[in-house]
């Protein structure tokens, strides 16, 4: 390996590996830098960390309240009925975290006659550390379970797929608009022993850019897109009947801006501070998801704000039911946690729900 030209003697192993890569081959795209930070086979964040929960770097909705996963389970049961109750049916989760969501969903699915008898569970997970956490959480699940590195490895057949905070982890390309009215891909370079942003050669108008907003683009505007989206949506479209539940934070209107962020120990961190040691994500462009779904001839419902979706599915009734079995302190804590999910100032508005279907006769609940 080329000696690292990094200035920081305490740089992470991935930082040194990236520095050598830059020294040998020149600047990397933001996409390739983000991909290395998350998925490098030796030092990538998701290859080596199990960082969900209070003791980790971030908390997801299933870790906040069991009601979240339970409602998703009941949603899956109703969609299965709309499909005609096929057996077998694949219940698939992309990026299943510590297995908390699936454990809560399976508990709720026990009340759906026939579902578990005809279901197999498929967890698409590349992190060995998280796979171990999932096995521990789901060790007593009343259904056969399989783990896969890629969605394409899940057997064919009717499927219901859950993707909670999955798309935000897919690397984005970034393009910067300059005063010469041209787009250039944003890159990462090493200068003076430190990583920094740079710009590459002029490129054609980035695919997916909303042309109607072209006259409103200002100098320095940043446009983001996820190259992997099209292939994933096409994989969805290859199955019928099929339904995908996508929950993530992001936006639906055409938007410009740098949304790539690094999080470590529940706080924002610098993107270049500790490659491989921080979670790196970007807001999801739901407009791109819907356009890819339309191109693949899928039905799309939403996006709907997460808070509204949960309330319309019956969140309040479930919380009232659980509160009746709890102490006052436990009930207060439960309601506080649920409020975090539905409050527009917290997760209720920033997080959105999009459902894609293929070969399903009716709109999925609560659309």
C-alpha positions as CSV (number, residue, x, y, z in Angstrom):
1,X,0.0,0.0,0.0
2,X,1.2,3.5,-0.8
3,X,2.4,5.3,2.4
4,X,-0.4,7.5,3.8
5,X,0.1,11.3,3.2
6,X,-2.4,12.1,6.0
7,X,-1.5,14.8,8.4
8,X,-3.2,13.2,11.4
9,X,-1.1,10.5,13.1
10,X,-4.3,9.2,14.8
11,X,-6.2,8.8,11.6
12,X,-8.5,5.7,11.3
13,X,-7.4,2.7,9.4
14,X,-10.0,3.5,6.7
15,X,-8.7,7.1,6.5
16,X,-5.2,5.8,5.8
17,X,-6.6,3.4,3.2
18,X,-8.5,6.2,1.5
19,X,-5.5,8.5,1.5
20,X,-3.4,5.8,-0.2
21,X,-6.2,5.3,-2.8
22,X,-6.4,9.1,-3.5
23,X,-2.6,9.4,-3.8
24,X,-2.6,6.6,-6.3
25,X,-5.7,7.4,-8.4
26,X,-6.7,11.0,-7.7
27,X,-10.0,12.4,-6.3
28,X,-13.0,10.1,-5.5
29,X,-16.6,11.0,-6.1
30,X,-18.7,11.7,-3.0
31,X,-20.6,8.5,-3.9
32,X,-17.4,6.4,-3.8
33,X,-16.2,8.1,-0.6
34,X,-19.5,7.4,1.1
35,X,-19.6,3.9,-0.2
36,X,-16.1,3.2,1.3
37,X,-17.0,4.8,4.6
38,X,-20.0,2.5,5.0
39,X,-19.2,-0.7,3.1
40,X,-15.4,-1.1,2.7
41,X,-14.9,-4.8,3.2
42,X,-12.1,-4.3,5.9
43,X,-13.0,-1.1,7.7
44,X,-16.5,0.1,6.5
45,X,-18.9,1.2,9.2
46,X,-21.6,-1.3,8.5
47,X,-19.1,-4.1,8.1
48,X,-17.6,-3.6,11.6
49,X,-20.1,-1.8,13.8
50,X,-23.4,-2.7,15.5
51,X,-24.1,0.9,16.5
52,X,-27.9,1.1,17.0
53,X,-29.3,1.9,20.4
54,X,-28.5,4.1,23.4
55,X,-24.9,2.7,23.6
56,X,-24.3,3.2,19.9
57,X,-24.4,6.0,17.4
58,X,-28.1,6.4,16.6
59,X,-31.6,5.1,17.4
60,X,-34.2,4.0,14.9
61,X,-38.0,4.0,15.3
62,X,-38.3,0.3,16.3
63,X,-36.0,1.0,19.2
64,X,-38.1,3.9,20.4
65,X,-41.4,2.0,20.7
66,X,-42.7,-1.5,20.2
67,X,-45.9,-0.1,18.7
68,X,-44.0,0.9,15.6
69,X,-43.1,-2.7,14.7
70,X,-46.4,-4.1,15.8
71,X,-48.3,-1.8,13.5
72,X,-46.0,-2.7,10.6
73,X,-46.7,-6.4,11.3
74,X,-50.5,-5.8,11.3
75,X,-50.1,-3.8,8.1
76,X,-48.2,-6.7,6.5
77,X,-51.0,-9.1,7.5
78,X,-53.7,-6.9,5.9
79,X,-51.6,-6.6,2.6
80,X,-51.2,-10.4,2.6
81,X,-55.0,-10.7,2.7
82,X,-55.3,-8.2,-0.2
83,X,-52.8,-10.4,-2.2
84,X,-55.2,-13.4,-1.7
85,X,-53.3,-15.0,1.2
86,X,-50.6,-16.6,-0.9
87,X,-48.5,-19.4,0.7
88,X,-45.6,-19.4,0.8
89,X,-45.1,-15.7,1.2
90,X,-41.7,-14.0,1.7
91,X,-41.6,-11.4,4.5
92,X,-38.4,-9.5,3.7
93,X,-36.6,-6.8,5.6
94,X,-33.8,-4.7,4.1
95,X,-31.3,-3.5,6.7
96,X,-33.1,-5.0,9.7
97,X,-30.9,-3.4,12.4
98,X,-30.9,-5.4,15.6
99,X,-34.0,-7.4,14.6
100,X,-36.2,-5.3,16.9
101,X,-38.7,-4.3,14.2
102,X,-39.1,-7.9,12.9
103,X,-39.5,-9.3,16.4
104,X,-42.3,-6.9,17.2
105,X,-43.9,-7.4,13.8
106,X,-43.9,-11.2,14.2
107,X,-45.5,-10.9,17.6
108,X,-48.4,-8.9,16.1
109,X,-48.7,-11.3,13.2
110,X,-49.7,-14.1,15.5
111,X,-53.2,-12.7,15.5
112,X,-53.4,-12.9,11.7
113,X,-54.8,-16.5,10.9
114,X,-52.6,-18.4,8.6
115,X,-49.9,-15.9,8.0
116,X,-47.1,-17.4,10.0
117,X,-47.9,-20.9,8.8
118,X,-47.2,-19.9,5.2
119,X,-44.4,-17.3,5.7
120,X,-40.7,-17.4,5.6
121,X,-38.6,-14.5,6.8
122,X,-35.7,-13.1,4.8
123,X,-33.3,-10.6,6.3
124,X,-31.0,-8.8,3.9
125,X,-28.0,-7.7,5.9
126,X,-24.3,-7.4,5.1
127,X,-23.1,-6.6,8.7
128,X,-21.9,-9.7,10.5
129,X,-22.2,-7.8,13.8
130,X,-25.8,-6.9,13.2
131,X,-26.6,-10.4,11.9
132,X,-25.5,-11.7,15.3
133,X,-27.8,-9.2,17.0
134,X,-30.7,-10.2,14.8
135,X,-30.2,-13.9,15.5
136,X,-30.3,-13.2,19.2
137,X,-33.5,-11.1,18.9
138,X,-35.2,-13.6,16.7
139,X,-33.9,-16.9,18.0
140,X,-37.4,-18.1,19.2
141,X,-39.3,-16.8,16.1
142,X,-42.1,-19.2,15.1
143,X,-41.1,-19.2,11.4
144,X,-38.1,-20.2,9.3
145,X,-35.5,-17.4,8.8
146,X,-32.8,-16.8,6.3
147,X,-30.1,-14.2,5.9
148,X,-28.9,-12.8,2.6
149,X,-26.3,-10.3,1.4
150,X,-28.5,-9.0,-1.5
151,X,-32.2,-8.8,-2.3
152,X,-31.6,-10.8,-5.5
153,X,-30.7,-13.8,-3.3
154,X,-34.2,-13.9,-1.8
155,X,-36.2,-16.8,-3.5
156,X,-38.9,-15.9,-6.0
157,X,-42.5,-15.8,-5.0
158,X,-45.1,-13.5,-3.5
159,X,-43.3,-11.0,-1.1
160,X,-43.9,-8.2,1.4
161,X,-40.8,-6.1,1.9
162,X,-40.0,-3.7,4.7
163,X,-37.3,-1.0,4.2
164,X,-37.1,1.1,7.3
165,X,-34.2,3.6,7.2
166,X,-32.6,1.6,4.4
167,X,-32.5,4.0,1.4
168,X,-30.8,6.8,3.4
169,X,-27.8,4.5,3.8
170,X,-27.3,4.1,0.0
171,X,-24.5,6.4,-1.3
172,X,-25.4,9.5,-3.3
173,X,-23.8,11.3,-6.1
174,X,-23.5,15.0,-5.7
175,X,-23.4,17.6,-8.5
176,X,-22.5,21.3,-8.0
177,X,-23.8,24.1,-10.2
178,X,-21.3,26.9,-10.9
179,X,-21.4,30.4,-12.2
180,X,-20.7,29.2,-15.8
181,X,-24.1,27.6,-15.8
182,X,-22.6,24.1,-15.8
183,X,-22.8,21.0,-13.5
184,X,-19.7,19.4,-12.1
185,X,-19.6,16.2,-10.0
186,X,-18.5,16.8,-6.4
187,X,-15.4,15.0,-5.4
188,X,-13.2,14.3,-2.4
189,X,-9.5,15.0,-2.5
190,X,-6.6,15.1,-0.2
191,X,-4.9,18.4,0.2
192,X,-2.3,19.4,2.8
193,X,-2.8,16.1,4.5
194,X,-6.6,16.5,5.0
195,X,-9.6,15.4,3.1
196,X,-11.7,18.1,1.5
197,X,-14.4,18.7,-1.2
198,X,-13.3,19.4,-4.8
199,X,-15.2,19.6,-8.1
200,X,-14.6,17.4,-11.2
201,X,-15.0,18.1,-14.9
202,X,-18.2,19.5,-16.4
203,X,-20.9,16.9,-16.8
204,X,-24.2,16.8,-18.7
205,X,-27.3,17.8,-16.7
206,X,-27.6,15.1,-14.0
207,X,-30.2,12.5,-14.6
208,X,-33.3,13.1,-12.5
209,X,-32.9,16.8,-12.2
210,X,-36.3,18.5,-12.3
211,X,-36.1,20.6,-15.5
212,X,-39.0,22.8,-14.4
213,X,-36.8,24.1,-11.6
214,X,-33.8,24.8,-13.8
215,X,-34.3,28.5,-13.9
216,X,-34.3,28.7,-10.1
217,X,-30.9,27.0,-9.7
218,X,-28.3,29.3,-8.1
219,X,-24.6,29.3,-8.2
220,X,-23.3,26.7,-5.7
221,X,-26.5,24.6,-5.7
222,X,-25.9,20.9,-4.9
223,X,-28.1,18.2,-6.5
224,X,-28.1,14.7,-5.1
225,X,-29.2,11.4,-6.6
226,X,-28.8,7.7,-5.7
227,X,-27.6,5.5,-8.6
228,X,-28.7,2.3,-6.9
229,X,-32.4,3.2,-6.7
230,X,-33.3,2.1,-10.2
231,X,-31.8,-1.4,-9.8
232,X,-33.6,-1.9,-6.5
233,X,-36.9,-0.8,-7.8
234,X,-36.5,-3.0,-10.9
235,X,-35.9,-6.0,-8.5
236,X,-39.2,-5.1,-6.7
237,X,-41.0,-5.1,-10.1
238,X,-39.8,-8.6,-10.9
239,X,-42.0,-10.0,-8.2
240,X,-45.8,-10.3,-8.2
241,X,-47.8,-10.1,-6.1
242,X,-45.5,-7.8,-4.2
243,X,-45.7,-4.9,-1.7
244,X,-42.9,-2.7,-0.4
245,X,-43.1,-0.5,2.7
246,X,-40.5,2.3,2.6
247,X,-40.0,4.5,5.7
248,X,-37.3,7.0,5.8
249,X,-36.4,10.6,6.3
250,X,-36.3,12.9,3.3
251,X,-38.2,15.2,0.9
252,X,-40.6,14.9,-2.0
253,X,-40.4,18.3,-3.7
254,X,-37.5,19.1,-6.0
255,X,-34.7,20.2,-3.7
256,X,-31.2,21.4,-3.8
257,X,-28.7,21.1,-1.0
258,X,-26.0,19.0,0.6
259,X,-27.8,16.5,2.9
260,X,-24.9,14.1,3.5
261,X,-24.3,13.8,7.3
262,X,-22.1,11.8,9.6
263,X,-23.4,10.8,13.1
264,X,-21.3,9.4,16.0
265,X,-22.4,8.8,19.6
266,X,-25.8,10.4,18.8
267,X,-24.2,13.6,17.6
268,X,-23.4,15.1,14.2
269,X,-19.8,14.6,13.3
270,X,-17.6,16.0,10.5
271,X,-17.8,13.9,7.3
272,X,-14.0,13.7,7.1
273,X,-13.2,13.4,10.8
274,X,-13.2,9.6,11.3
275,X,-13.9,7.6,8.2
276,X,-15.3,4.2,9.1
277,X,-16.2,5.2,12.6
278,X,-19.3,7.3,11.9
279,X,-22.6,6.5,10.3
280,X,-22.9,8.4,7.0
281,X,-26.4,9.0,5.4
282,X,-28.3,11.4,3.2
283,X,-31.9,12.4,3.0
284,X,-34.1,10.3,0.7
285,X,-35.4,11.9,-2.5
286,X,-38.9,10.3,-2.6
287,X,-39.5,12.0,-6.0
288,X,-36.7,9.8,-7.4
289,X,-38.2,6.7,-5.8
290,X,-41.7,7.4,-7.3
291,X,-40.2,8.2,-10.7
292,X,-38.3,4.9,-10.7
293,X,-41.5,3.1,-9.6
294,X,-43.4,4.7,-12.5
295,X,-40.7,3.6,-14.9
296,X,-41.0,0.0,-13.6
297,X,-44.8,0.1,-13.9
298,X,-45.4,-0.2,-10.1
299,X,-48.3,1.3,-8.2
300,X,-47.1,4.0,-5.7
301,X,-49.0,5.3,-2.7
302,X,-47.7,8.3,-0.8
303,X,-45.4,9.5,0.5
304,X,-47.4,10.2,3.6
305,X,-45.9,11.8,6.8
306,X,-44.9,9.0,9.3
307,X,-47.0,10.5,12.1
308,X,-50.2,10.6,10.0
309,X,-49.5,7.0,8.7
310,X,-49.1,5.6,12.2
311,X,-52.2,7.5,13.6
312,X,-54.4,6.3,10.7
313,X,-53.2,2.7,11.3
314,X,-54.5,2.8,14.9
315,X,-51.5,3.9,17.0
316,X,-53.6,5.6,19.6
317,X,-55.8,2.5,20.2
318,X,-52.7,0.3,20.6
319,X,-51.1,2.7,23.0
320,X,-54.3,2.9,25.1
321,X,-54.5,-1.0,25.1
322,X,-50.8,-1.3,26.3
323,X,-51.2,1.5,28.8
324,X,-54.1,-0.3,30.5
325,X,-51.6,-3.1,31.5
326,X,-48.8,-0.8,32.7
327,X,-48.0,1.3,35.7
328,X,-48.5,5.1,35.5
329,X,-44.8,5.7,35.1
330,X,-44.6,3.0,32.3
331,X,-47.6,4.5,30.6
332,X,-46.2,8.0,30.7
333,X,-42.9,6.8,29.3
334,X,-44.7,4.9,26.5
335,X,-46.7,7.9,25.5
336,X,-43.5,10.1,25.5
337,X,-41.8,7.6,23.2
338,X,-44.7,7.4,20.8
339,X,-45.0,11.2,20.7
340,X,-41.4,11.3,19.3
341,X,-42.7,9.2,16.4
342,X,-45.7,11.3,15.5
343,X,-44.7,14.8,16.5
344,X,-44.1,16.9,13.4
345,X,-41.3,18.7,15.2
346,X,-39.5,15.4,15.7
347,X,-40.0,12.3,13.4
348,X,-43.6,12.8,12.4
349,X,-43.1,15.0,9.4
350,X,-39.5,14.6,8.3
351,X,-40.0,10.8,8.1
352,X,-42.3,9.7,5.3
353,X,-44.0,6.5,4.2
354,X,-44.1,5.3,0.6
355,X,-45.7,2.0,-0.5
356,X,-45.0,0.3,-3.8
357,X,-47.1,-2.6,-5.1
358,X,-47.3,-5.0,-8.0
359,X,-50.2,-7.3,-8.6
360,X,-52.1,-6.2,-5.5
361,X,-55.8,-5.6,-6.1
362,X,-56.5,-2.8,-3.6
363,X,-54.7,0.2,-2.1
364,X,-52.7,-0.8,1.0
365,X,-53.9,0.6,4.3
366,X,-54.3,3.4,5.2
367,X,-54.2,4.8,1.7
